[in-house]
Amino acid sequence: MTVSKPNLSRQSSAPDASTLVKIATLKKPYGIKGWLWVFSETDERSGIFEMSPWWMKTATGFKPLTVKDWRTQGQGLVACFEEIADRNIAETMNGTTIWVSKDSFPELGDDEYYWSDLIGLTVINEQGENLGVIKEMFETGAHEIISVKPTADSIDTEERLIPWHRDVVLSVDLSAKTMLVAWGADY
């Protein structure tokens, strides 16, 4: 079972916010020509530059953001954009999130899931105990982690961190919105 993140095709019309998925965050400016550090949230970090169109989330809604150029810089990524003319504008962009339409995601193979599809699933263990719902997914050096928050229906009020591993995650049923795990309530 693997977890994948998207590779998307172009979309030209204004986005439906309910179909968007966050793929990156703009960070501090790089240099004096309006370039910015880009923190990618995809498996293959530079894969975000194959996705389009990009939408930046602003206080007034989603606005298009067009990549002019990008490159790997040390361990990170930097990019320049048509809408960001110079460093002064780039200074105001730190923390801006980048989104793409989920409608453009490619089909996944068996036992492959997008993280965004897992958020909100109810986590049940082999004993039939409700452990809560998936709040978020994140990576560590070893593997992905499932962060589970308690609900009114869960067995207790404990938050849990469960490893995404084939010995732990036994099945995912997206239609039933459940994940079966080999994880005791007392772990």
ZIDARA-V266911 format. One record per helix or strand of 2 or more residues. SS is the DSSP state (2 for helix, 1 for strand). FROM is the first residue (numbers start at 1). TO is the last residue. If there is no record, write none. Layout:
BEGIN
SS/FROM/TO
SS/FROM/TO
END
This chain:
BEGIN
1/2/4
2/17/19
1/20/30
1/35/40
2/45/50
1/54/58
1/61/65
1/67/73
1/76/81
2/87/91
1/97/101
2/102/104
1/112/114
2/115/118
1/122/125
1/130/139
1/144/149
1/160/163
1/169/173
1/178/181
END
